[in-house]
Amino acid sequence: MELPFFIAEIGINHNGDLNIAKKLIDRASECGFNAVKFQKRDIETVYSKEDLDTLRESPWGKTTRDQKYGIEFSENDYDEIDKYCKNKKIEWFASAWDLKSLEFLKKYQLRFNKIASAMIVDLNFLEEVAKEKKYTFISTGMSSINDIEKAIEIFKRNQCEFELMYCKSTYPMKVEHANLSTIFEMKKKFGCKVGYSGHESGLAVSFAAAMLGISSLERHVTLDRSMYGSDQSASLEFRGMQELVSVIKRMHLAYGQPKLGEILAEEKPIAKKLRKHLKI
């Protein structure tokens, strides 16, 4: 069983602050994550004028428009992220939430695409992603079997490599809603790699998922769960990030290979001592 591909989902937990994003990139790199992921939106495309005009208190102003623009990175910010990740030798990519954002991300020649659970039902969007033929992670939160089958058909028809990511889109997810045995069913039914994108508090569910042969493991990360933002409470702080990767690596080491009847060289002198009283 191979280790999963570890993804630190920075998402929008940077709160529009490039220094926070850089600190999270640093921590993901230090902890052994393979990649960091962001979220990219064209605000006027994703949200209606009515939604953007609604009152919403935030550190950036009194409307939803203020809040959405406040947490969205500019092109200059992404230029800096791209350069920073290259210097840190860690992959980065982003989930685009609209076609303009998908086009914007082409500039950076990223190795991966990501379909957010919200976007799996937009078949036109899936077509455009699949046409890029980049390896794509497809989150399946809030999705029916029919939704998943339609997405798979599009990626197969476009000969675009992909994997599903089992996901429950609640923040934070309750442990009793995890139903991780579904990962086995997804592998069996769809015949593809399956990862896990977790929104739970703590590490237990992710540890369990890691032993089910998942191909990738994504968790939201933050500097501090008490920071402003809807995703913060379902995110891992630095200590949790460290434990996630290091413990799963030890678990995989312990899982090892089946060697029925093997007697370790280190066991032989102990066996001799402890069986000394036996007449055999």
PyMOL commands that set and color helices and strands:
alter all, ss='L'
color gray80, all
select helices_A, chain A and resi 18-31+43-46+49-53+64-70+75-88+99-108+117-119+123-131+145-157+175-177+182-190+204-210+232-234+238-255+267-274
alter helices_A, ss='H'
color red, helices_A
select strands_A, chain A and resi 5-11+35-40+55-58+61-63+91-96+112-115+135-139+162-167+194-198+216-220
alter strands_A, ss='S'
color yellow, strands_A
deselect
rebuild
show_as cartoon
